[in-house]
Amino acid sequence: MKKILYLTDLYCPAKGRNYYEEDLFLSGILKDHFDIVLCSPKNSSSFENDVDLIIFRNTGSVLNFKEVYDSFRERVKTNDLRTFNDFTGKADMYGKQYLVDLTLDDYPVIPTSDDIKNIDLLPKAETYVIKPKDGADSIGLEFLNKEELFKKDLNNDILIQPAIDFEYEVSFYFINDKFEYAVYAPNKKERWKLERYVPSAEEIEFAKRFIGWNTIENGIQRVDACKTKDGQLLLVELEDLNPYLSLLELNKETVEIFINDLVDAINNL
């Protein structure tokens, strides 16, 4: 039976989410298929070479333990550690620079720039959003009008976006390149009060476009998008490191399909 080191922080606070509940639930099911042990990423180094696979799950923002995270990533590379997700992604694993790159490549994303000099390349807006490239969980998020924006001392580590008036946010979940399920927040003021969402084939293809753009072969990814007033989907973020799964908000059948696909994906490694 494969040995798995499951990295999580059961005590990490998260607005609107109970990380510990999801990870206890998921790891409790996986123990029927693998020898599994839970560990904080801050204490994982002495165990990493004794397992077949390391699963990186709900650890909270890595900004809270950046040196530990950077050291872990270096060990993954130098010790050839097998992880799930693969540490080969080019989205949230490396901050939010990809939103600028995807904007320049004409992908359907919220238009994003990292240079105030290029603000005229963004759609005109009454309000703009700024946030750090390495941010997560709304850390450092500010809403400013154009006058306030130009008074800020901004550097290239800050992203600038027009504030989008959207209907709701929707999240698409994938294991490897297989679509699993979608959830959405009917009330955009309550991001984590989620319900099951039944996407159209066109909407799934929208999400798959970003999965195809990314370079992860093995892992769970979450494509977050907003539905604009005119019915268009725009990418908000591509979470390719440790996406919260909202498993406890799903029906039993959806969870069983997800778990079966996850076990198969791990075994196929």
C-alpha positions as CSV (number, residue, x, y, z in Angstrom):
1,M,0.0,0.0,0.0
2,K,1.4,3.4,-1.0
3,K,2.6,5.7,1.8
4,I,1.3,9.3,1.6
5,L,2.4,12.4,3.5
6,Y,-0.7,14.6,3.5
7,L,0.3,18.2,4.2
8,T,-2.3,20.4,5.9
9,D,-2.7,23.0,8.6
10,L,-5.7,22.0,10.6
11,Y,-5.5,25.2,12.7
12,C,-5.3,27.7,9.8
13,P,-8.1,30.2,10.0
14,A,-9.9,31.0,6.7
15,K,-12.9,33.3,6.2
16,G,-15.9,31.3,5.2
17,R,-14.1,27.9,5.0
18,N,-13.2,25.2,7.5
19,Y,-10.0,23.8,6.2
20,Y,-9.7,21.3,9.0
21,E,-13.2,19.8,8.3
22,E,-12.4,19.2,4.6
23,D,-9.0,17.7,5.2
24,L,-10.2,15.4,8.0
25,F,-13.0,14.3,5.7
26,L,-10.8,13.7,2.7
27,S,-7.9,12.1,4.5
28,G,-10.4,9.9,6.4
29,I,-11.6,8.5,3.1
30,L,-8.1,8.2,1.6
31,K,-6.9,6.1,4.5
32,D,-9.0,3.2,3.2
33,H,-6.9,3.2,0.1
34,F,-3.4,4.3,1.3
35,D,-1.2,4.5,4.4
36,I,-1.6,8.1,5.1
37,V,-0.3,10.5,7.7
38,L,-1.2,14.2,8.2
39,C,1.5,16.7,8.8
40,S,2.1,20.5,8.8
41,P,4.3,21.7,6.0
42,K,6.4,23.3,8.7
43,N,7.4,19.9,10.0
44,S,7.5,17.7,6.9
45,S,11.2,17.6,6.0
46,S,12.1,14.6,8.2
47,F,9.3,12.5,6.7
48,E,9.5,13.4,3.0
49,N,11.9,10.7,1.9
50,D,10.0,7.9,3.7
51,V,6.8,8.1,1.6
52,D,5.8,7.4,-1.9
53,L,3.8,10.6,-2.4
54,I,3.3,14.0,-0.8
55,I,-0.1,15.6,-1.2
56,F,-0.1,19.4,-0.6
57,R,-3.6,20.4,0.6
58,N,-5.2,23.1,2.8
59,T,-2.2,24.9,4.3
60,G,-3.5,28.4,3.9
61,S,-1.7,31.1,2.1
62,V,2.0,30.2,1.7
63,L,2.8,33.9,2.3
64,N,2.3,32.9,6.0
65,F,5.3,30.6,5.8
66,K,7.2,31.7,2.7
67,E,10.7,30.6,3.8
68,V,9.3,27.1,4.7
69,Y,7.5,26.8,1.4
70,D,10.5,27.9,-0.6
71,S,12.6,25.4,1.2
72,F,10.1,22.7,0.6
73,R,10.0,23.4,-3.1
74,E,13.7,23.3,-3.3
75,R,13.7,19.8,-1.7
76,V,11.0,18.7,-4.1
77,K,13.4,19.6,-6.9
78,T,16.7,18.4,-5.5
79,N,15.4,15.2,-3.8
80,D,13.1,14.3,-6.7
81,L,10.1,14.1,-4.4
82,R,6.9,13.0,-6.0
83,T,4.0,15.4,-5.2
84,F,0.4,15.9,-6.0
85,N,-0.1,18.5,-7.3
86,D,3.0,18.5,-9.5
87,F,5.1,21.6,-8.8
88,T,5.3,22.4,-12.5
89,G,2.4,24.9,-12.7
90,K,2.6,28.4,-13.9
91,A,-0.4,30.0,-12.3
92,D,-1.0,30.6,-8.5
93,M,2.1,28.5,-7.7
94,Y,4.1,31.5,-8.8
95,G,1.9,34.3,-7.8
96,K,-0.4,36.3,-10.1
97,Q,1.9,37.4,-12.9
98,Y,0.1,35.0,-15.2
99,L,-3.0,37.3,-15.1
100,V,-0.8,40.0,-16.8
101,D,0.6,37.4,-19.3
102,L,-2.9,36.0,-20.2
103,T,-4.2,39.5,-20.7
104,L,-1.5,40.3,-23.2
105,D,-2.2,37.0,-24.9
106,D,-5.9,37.9,-25.3
107,Y,-7.3,35.2,-23.0
108,P,-10.7,35.8,-21.4
109,V,-9.4,37.1,-18.1
110,I,-10.2,40.1,-16.0
111,P,-7.9,42.7,-17.8
112,T,-4.8,43.0,-15.7
113,S,-1.7,45.2,-15.7
114,D,1.3,45.6,-13.4
115,D,2.3,49.1,-14.7
116,I,0.3,52.3,-14.0
117,K,1.7,53.6,-17.3
118,N,-0.5,51.1,-19.1
119,I,-3.7,51.9,-17.4
120,D,-5.2,53.2,-20.6
121,L,-4.8,49.7,-22.1
122,L,-7.4,48.5,-19.5
123,P,-11.2,49.1,-19.9
124,K,-12.2,52.5,-18.3
125,A,-13.7,52.1,-14.9
126,E,-15.0,54.2,-12.1
127,T,-13.2,52.0,-9.6
128,Y,-10.0,50.0,-9.9
129,V,-8.7,47.1,-7.8
130,I,-5.1,46.7,-6.8
131,K,-3.5,43.7,-5.1
132,P,-0.1,42.2,-4.7
133,K,1.1,39.7,-7.2
134,D,2.0,37.3,-4.4
135,G,-1.3,37.9,-2.6
136,A,-3.9,35.4,-1.5
137,D,-7.2,35.4,0.4
138,S,-7.7,39.2,-0.4
139,I,-4.5,40.1,1.4
140,G,-3.6,43.7,0.3
141,L,-6.7,44.2,-1.8
142,E,-7.8,47.8,-2.3
143,F,-10.5,49.5,-4.3
144,L,-9.5,53.0,-5.6
145,N,-10.8,55.5,-8.1
146,K,-8.5,56.7,-10.8
147,E,-7.3,59.8,-8.9
148,E,-6.5,57.7,-5.8
149,L,-4.8,55.2,-8.0
150,F,-2.3,57.7,-9.4
151,K,-1.6,59.0,-5.9
152,K,-0.4,55.5,-4.8
153,D,3.2,54.6,-4.8
154,L,2.9,51.5,-7.0
155,N,5.6,49.1,-8.1
156,N,5.7,46.2,-10.5
157,D,4.7,43.8,-7.7
158,I,1.2,45.3,-7.7
159,L,-1.6,44.2,-10.1
160,I,-4.2,46.7,-11.4
161,Q,-7.6,45.7,-12.6
162,P,-10.9,47.5,-13.4
163,A,-13.5,46.6,-10.8
164,I,-15.9,44.3,-12.7
165,D,-19.7,44.5,-12.1
166,F,-20.4,40.8,-12.3
167,E,-23.5,38.6,-11.6
168,Y,-21.7,35.8,-9.6
169,E,-18.5,33.8,-9.3
170,V,-18.2,30.2,-10.4
171,S,-15.5,27.6,-9.8
172,F,-14.7,24.7,-12.0
173,Y,-12.7,21.8,-10.5
174,F,-10.5,19.4,-12.4
175,I,-8.4,16.3,-11.5
176,N,-5.6,16.3,-14.1
177,D,-7.5,17.3,-17.2
178,K,-10.9,15.8,-16.3
179,F,-13.7,18.1,-15.3
180,E,-15.2,17.0,-12.0
181,Y,-17.9,19.6,-10.9
182,A,-18.6,23.2,-10.5
183,V,-19.9,25.4,-7.7
184,Y,-21.0,29.0,-7.5
185,A,-21.8,31.8,-5.1
186,P,-25.3,33.1,-6.0
187,N,-24.7,36.1,-3.7
188,K,-21.5,37.8,-4.8
189,K,-21.1,39.3,-1.4
190,E,-20.8,35.9,0.2
191,R,-18.0,34.3,-1.8
192,W,-17.9,31.0,0.2
193,K,-21.6,30.4,0.5
194,L,-21.7,28.0,-2.4
195,E,-24.1,25.9,-4.3
196,R,-23.8,23.3,-7.0
197,Y,-23.6,24.8,-10.5
198,V,-24.5,22.9,-13.7
199,P,-22.3,24.5,-16.4
200,S,-23.0,24.4,-20.1
201,A,-20.6,22.6,-22.5
202,E,-19.3,26.0,-23.6
203,E,-18.6,27.0,-20.0
204,I,-16.6,23.8,-19.4
205,E,-14.6,24.5,-22.6
206,F,-13.9,27.9,-21.2
207,A,-12.4,26.4,-18.1
208,K,-10.6,23.6,-20.0
209,R,-8.8,26.3,-22.0
210,F,-6.9,27.4,-18.9
211,I,-6.2,23.8,-17.8
212,G,-4.7,23.2,-21.2
213,W,-2.6,26.4,-20.9
214,N,-1.1,25.3,-17.6
215,T,1.7,22.7,-17.3
216,I,0.4,20.4,-14.6
217,E,-0.1,16.8,-15.5
218,N,-1.0,15.4,-12.1
219,G,-3.1,17.4,-9.6
220,I,-6.3,19.2,-8.7
221,Q,-6.9,22.6,-10.2
222,R,-9.7,25.2,-9.6
223,V,-10.6,27.6,-12.3
224,D,-12.4,30.7,-10.7
225,A,-14.3,32.9,-13.0
226,C,-16.9,35.7,-12.8
227,K,-20.0,35.9,-15.0
228,T,-20.4,39.5,-16.2
229,K,-23.6,41.3,-16.7
230,D,-23.5,40.5,-20.5
231,G,-23.1,36.8,-19.8
232,Q,-19.4,36.5,-20.4
233,L,-17.0,34.4,-18.3
234,L,-13.7,36.0,-17.3
235,L,-11.0,34.3,-15.3
236,V,-10.4,35.5,-11.8
237,E,-7.7,33.1,-10.9
238,L,-6.3,29.6,-11.6
239,E,-5.6,27.9,-8.3
240,D,-3.0,25.2,-9.1
241,L,-1.4,24.8,-5.7
242,N,-3.9,23.9,-2.9
243,P,-7.4,24.7,-4.0
244,Y,-10.1,24.5,-1.4
245,L,-12.5,21.8,-2.8
246,S,-15.9,22.7,-1.1
247,L,-16.4,18.9,-0.8
248,L,-18.8,19.2,2.2
249,E,-21.1,21.3,0.1
250,L,-21.5,18.6,-2.6
251,N,-24.0,15.7,-2.8
252,K,-22.8,12.2,-2.0
253,E,-22.7,11.0,-5.7
254,T,-20.5,13.9,-6.8
255,V,-18.1,13.3,-3.9
256,E,-17.9,9.6,-4.7
257,I,-17.0,10.3,-8.3
258,F,-14.4,12.8,-7.2
259,I,-12.8,10.4,-4.7
260,N,-12.7,7.5,-7.2
261,D,-11.0,9.8,-9.8
262,L,-8.6,11.1,-7.2
263,V,-7.6,7.6,-6.0
264,D,-7.2,6.5,-9.7
265,A,-5.0,9.6,-10.4
266,I,-2.8,8.8,-7.4
267,N,-2.5,5.1,-8.3
268,N,-1.7,6.0,-11.9
269,L,1.4,7.9,-10.7
